[in-house]
């Protein structure tokens, strides 16, 4: 997809991957409506991005993706401001093994809701132009991890859901592509808080010492590494069904190289 002139919706956009994805798309001439539950962080990112790319190119919406009506309001607000949606990035996610039900609500249920809303708005019969949906899974969507069972379950679910929809000839006929991005450990707050032992962060996973040892063995990607892969997926002429894993040692690796098309 040529990004210039396109409109993107990005969840979890106040910081980390979401903010970096927003900036990368804005640099290429897209308009971005990003959402986050963190109002102060979202407003700060809005100011920073607007200063670089203009007030008319970027818009922040407060949204708890676990609440259906707030998610619907996000789409309504984006369409009101930018008139279309060409790119959907379901990036919002949390790590909380103790609160595993919330983990499922945010990581899995909200991702499905965002995908279905995007499919509806991108449908040419509803005035859409087709588009690309990128769902952010994880290295944990491809491999088991006994210290993150609930998180792993959600990330496996993202992968299976996205690949399955990518096979549907209906969405292919509407010009809609779906792909999955699977970052390994990266220098986001989620990872660095655990490594640095921030208050409460290690209680969100099982066996934190095991997790830290694995990060030491695998290495930690920069946010820029993951953003490069994200842009590669978005700009590909045909990314439908793609699963892109990115880790520090091996870089970008496409999984399941047989395309999931009918």
BELGI-V211262 format. One record per residue. N is the residue number from 1. NEAR is the number of other ideal C-beta (glycine too) atoms within 10 Angstrom. Layout:
n-><N | N>
near-><NEAR | NEAR>
//
This chain:
n-><1 | 2 | 3 | 4 | 5 | 6 | 7 | 8 | 9 | 10 | 11 | 12 | 13 | 14 | 15 | 16 | 17 | 18 | 19 | 20 | 21 | 22 | 23 | 24 | 25 | 26 | 27 | 28 | 29 | 30 | 31 | 32 | 33 | 34 | 35 | 36 | 37 | 38 | 39 | 40 | 41 | 42 | 43 | 44 | 45 | 46 | 47 | 48 | 49 | 50 | 51 | 52 | 53 | 54 | 55 | 56 | 57 | 58 | 59 | 60 | 61 | 62 | 63 | 64 | 65 | 66 | 67 | 68 | 69 | 70 | 71 | 72 | 73 | 74 | 75 | 76 | 77 | 78 | 79 | 80 | 81 | 82 | 83 | 84 | 85 | 86 | 87 | 88 | 89 | 90 | 91 | 92 | 93 | 94 | 95 | 96 | 97 | 98 | 99 | 100 | 101 | 102 | 103 | 104 | 105 | 106 | 107 | 108 | 109 | 110 | 111 | 112 | 113 | 114 | 115 | 116 | 117 | 118 | 119 | 120 | 121 | 122 | 123 | 124 | 125 | 126 | 127 | 128 | 129 | 130 | 131 | 132 | 133 | 134 | 135 | 136 | 137 | 138 | 139 | 140 | 141 | 142 | 143 | 144 | 145 | 146 | 147 | 148 | 149 | 150 | 151 | 152 | 153 | 154 | 155 | 156 | 157 | 158 | 159 | 160 | 161 | 162 | 163 | 164 | 165 | 166 | 167 | 168 | 169 | 170 | 171 | 172 | 173 | 174 | 175 | 176 | 177 | 178 | 179 | 180 | 181 | 182 | 183 | 184 | 185 | 186 | 187 | 188 | 189 | 190 | 191 | 192 | 193 | 194 | 195 | 196 | 197 | 198 | 199 | 200 | 201 | 202 | 203 | 204 | 205 | 206 | 207 | 208 | 209 | 210 | 211 | 212 | 213 | 214 | 215 | 216 | 217 | 218 | 219 | 220 | 221 | 222 | 223 | 224 | 225 | 226 | 227 | 228 | 229 | 230 | 231 | 232 | 233 | 234 | 235 | 236 | 237 | 238 | 239 | 240 | 241 | 242 | 243 | 244 | 245 | 246 | 247 | 248 | 249 | 250 | 251 | 252 | 253 | 254 | 255 | 256 | 257 | 258 | 259 | 260 | 261 | 262>
near-><19 | 12 | 19 | 8 | 11 | 22 | 23 | 28 | 30 | 25 | 26 | 26 | 33 | 24 | 17 | 21 | 24 | 25 | 24 | 23 | 28 | 27 | 20 | 19 | 27 | 21 | 12 | 15 | 13 | 24 | 23 | 27 | 24 | 31 | 29 | 28 | 19 | 14 | 11 | 9 | 16 | 22 | 14 | 15 | 22 | 20 | 12 | 13 | 22 | 16 | 10 | 11 | 19 | 11 | 11 | 10 | 17 | 26 | 21 | 24 | 22 | 16 | 28 | 17 | 25 | 18 | 14 | 13 | 9 | 16 | 22 | 13 | 15 | 22 | 21 | 13 | 18 | 24 | 17 | 10 | 13 | 20 | 10 | 16 | 23 | 24 | 23 | 27 | 29 | 28 | 27 | 26 | 26 | 17 | 22 | 17 | 17 | 12 | 14 | 14 | 9 | 13 | 21 | 17 | 18 | 23 | 27 | 19 | 15 | 24 | 26 | 16 | 18 | 25 | 19 | 12 | 20 | 25 | 21 | 13 | 21 | 25 | 18 | 12 | 7 | 10 | 11 | 20 | 16 | 16 | 25 | 25 | 27 | 24 | 26 | 27 | 27 | 27 | 20 | 23 | 26 | 19 | 13 | 10 | 18 | 9 | 16 | 22 | 14 | 21 | 25 | 20 | 17 | 26 | 26 | 18 | 18 | 25 | 21 | 12 | 18 | 27 | 20 | 12 | 21 | 24 | 15 | 16 | 9 | 11 | 19 | 17 | 11 | 19 | 15 | 24 | 25 | 28 | 24 | 30 | 28 | 25 | 25 | 24 | 24 | 25 | 16 | 20 | 12 | 17 | 21 | 15 | 16 | 19 | 17 | 11 | 11 | 11 | 7 | 10 | 18 | 18 | 11 | 19 | 21 | 16 | 14 | 16 | 9 | 14 | 20 | 18 | 11 | 14 | 18 | 11 | 9 | 15 | 12 | 17 | 24 | 13 | 17 | 11 | 19 | 25 | 22 | 16 | 20 | 24 | 17 | 16 | 21 | 26 | 13 | 15 | 7 | 11 | 23 | 20 | 22 | 24 | 23 | 22 | 22 | 22 | 19 | 15 | 9 | 11 | 12 | 14 | 14 | 14 | 14 | 13 | 9 | 6 | 12 | 18 | 13 | 9>
//
